[in-house]
Amino acid sequence: MKIFTILIIIIGLALISFNITQVNFSAPFAGESLVALITIMASLCAVLIMLILLVSKRIEQKVKARK
């Protein structure tokens, strides 16, 4: 599960870096730039969710170790 989570984070970061190059900063809300911005936001959400999952698994392991 940990490897899968890290893989999703890496893919998300790759998508973010690729889509940043696709944004036209002179007109960010027009045409292809809007699609790139939406994809950047979706990738950021996925990365954030995976980071929360990693932290929650770490907390779960520490709680089990205490018992």
N, C-alpha and C positions, 0 to 999 in steps of 0.2 A: 504494500500500500504506500509506503514511504517513497519508493522509487517512482511509482505512478504519479504521486503528487508532485514530486520534483520535476518530472517530465512535463507535466501540465504547466507548471510555473515557467519552465524554460521555453516551451512553445508559446505561451502567452507573452513573454518578454520579446521573443522573436517577432511575433505579430505586431506588437507595439512599435518596435524599432522600424519594421518595414513600413507600417502605415504612417509613421511620422514623416517618412520621405515622400509619401503620396499627397500630403496636405499642401495645398496652395495657400500660403500665409497671407497673400494679398486679398483672397476671397475664400475664407475658410468654410463658409456655409453654402457654397455653390457647387453643384455637380458631384464629381468624384471626391472632393475634399470632405463633403458631408458624410459620405460613406466611410471614408478613412477615419473621421472623428468618431463615428458611431462604433466602428470596430476597435478603436483605441479604448474607448470607454468600456466596451464589453470585455476586452482582454484584461483591463485593469480590475474589473469586478471578478473575473475568474482567478486572477493571481491573488487578489485579496482573500477570496474564499479558500483557496488552497493554503495560504499562509495561516488563516484561522484554523483550518483543519490540522495542520502540523502542530500548532501550539496546543490545541485541545488534546491531541494524541499524547504529547509530551506531559501535559498535566495529568492525563489519565494514567500514564505509566508511573508517575511519581506517587499518585494516590494509591495505586495497587502495591507499590513497594513499601508503603507505610504499614499496610495491613498485615 
